[in-house]
Amino acid sequence: MKTANHKLMKLRLEDDRKRLQEQLEQLKASRPTENRREGSPFGKREEEATETADLENRMALEHRTSQQLAEVEKALDKFEKGTYGICEICGKPINPERLEALPQALYCMECNANKAKNG
């Protein structure tokens, strides 16, 4: 059933996909090169530690952005298949308020809670 609300959700998801793709491209483009600076083995350790922490944070953000993009793309795929708004576990409709808050939701609240609890 395609409602005006579903059309709005699809537009939101398409906007999210574009935003996440651009963010991911920017993150990948700003990756530091592999060239490490030569220096005294006793100097600049704090600077290197900061660089390492920054790189780890950047990689974590890149990973999280990739995951969010995959979720959005999966929700858009569900639109194409006509299954958007249906829980992937129990097959019941996902509460419209949940979809409003999280358009890429794949599970109803109950199944999502059970999935989180059971890992």
Sequence and secondary structure as in RCSB ss.txt:
>XXXX:A:sequence
MKTANHKLMKLRLEDDRKRLQEQLEQLKASRPTENRREGSPFGKREEEATETADLENRMALEHRTSQQLAEVEKA
LDKFEKGTYGICEICGKPINPERLEALPQALYCMECNANKAKNG
>XXXX:A:secstr
   HHHHHHHHHHHHHHHHHHHHHHHHHHT   S      TTS HHHHHHHHHHHHHHHHHHHHHHHHHHHHHHH
HHHHHHT TTB TTT  B  HHHHHH TT  S HHHHHHHHHH 
